[in-house]
């Protein structure tokens, strides 16, 4: 199983999000279940490597946010 590392983000403005993009991060929001939505950032390089892998479209991903699964 492939593990994808993410970090919580505390951005509020679109300018903050644009700065993250310039620093090669991808902003996102994690939805699901009964938990609150979580704002996260992912490394652009890790996503790029994952997409280029052979089994990307059939892979199950494990998401770690701030070293917690």
Backbone torsions as a table, in degrees:
resi	resn	phi	psi	omega
1	UNK	NA	136.4	-178.6
2	UNK	-86.6	133.7	178.3
3	UNK	-103.8	132.1	178.5
4	UNK	-114.3	124.9	-178.4
5	UNK	-94.4	134.1	178.7
6	UNK	-133.5	164.5	175.6
7	UNK	-128.7	149.6	173.6
8	UNK	-67.6	147.6	175.8
9	UNK	-122.4	146.1	-178.7
10	UNK	-118.5	41.7	-178.9
11	UNK	-88.8	148.6	-179.0
12	UNK	-123.2	-28.9	-175.7
13	UNK	-110.8	161.9	177.6
14	UNK	-67.4	-27.1	176.0
15	UNK	-63.9	-40.3	176.6
16	UNK	-62.3	-42.7	-179.3
17	UNK	-66.7	-39.8	177.9
18	UNK	-63.9	-36.4	176.6
19	UNK	-63.6	-39.0	176.8
20	UNK	-60.9	-42.7	179.6
21	UNK	-63.2	-39.4	177.7
22	UNK	-65.0	-30.3	178.4
23	UNK	-86.5	14.7	176.1
24	UNK	67.1	42.5	172.1
25	UNK	-119.2	155.0	177.9
26	UNK	-114.2	117.4	177.9
27	UNK	-78.6	149.8	178.4
28	UNK	-157.4	171.5	175.7
29	UNK	-130.2	130.5	179.9
30	UNK	-98.1	119.1	179.9
31	UNK	-110.3	154.8	169.5
32	UNK	142.2	150.4	175.7
33	UNK	63.5	-154.3	-178.0
34	UNK	-95.6	0.3	179.7
35	UNK	-80.3	161.0	176.0
36	UNK	-68.3	156.2	174.2
37	UNK	-64.8	144.2	-179.2
38	UNK	-120.9	127.7	174.5
39	UNK	-84.3	127.8	-176.8
40	UNK	-133.7	164.7	169.3
41	UNK	-129.0	145.6	179.0
42	UNK	-124.9	148.0	176.8
43	UNK	-70.3	130.9	178.9
44	UNK	-61.0	-39.4	-179.1
45	UNK	-65.0	-39.9	-179.3
46	UNK	-67.6	-37.8	177.3
47	UNK	-66.9	-42.3	-179.7
48	UNK	-61.4	-44.6	178.2
49	UNK	-64.2	-38.9	-179.8
50	UNK	-65.8	-44.3	-179.7
51	UNK	-63.9	-34.2	-179.2
52	UNK	-79.2	-7.2	178.7
53	UNK	-74.4	154.7	-174.6
54	UNK	-64.2	-36.4	-172.8
55	UNK	-102.3	23.9	-175.4
56	UNK	-57.5	-45.2	-174.0
57	UNK	-74.5	-12.8	178.7
58	UNK	-119.3	10.6	-175.7
59	UNK	-86.9	146.4	170.3
60	UNK	-97.4	128.1	-175.8
61	UNK	-104.4	143.1	173.6
62	UNK	-106.3	122.8	-176.5
63	UNK	-103.9	123.4	175.5
64	UNK	-107.9	123.6	177.6
65	UNK	-111.6	117.2	-177.1
66	UNK	50.7	47.0	178.5
67	UNK	64.4	20.8	174.3
68	UNK	-119.4	135.2	-179.7
69	UNK	-87.7	NA	NA
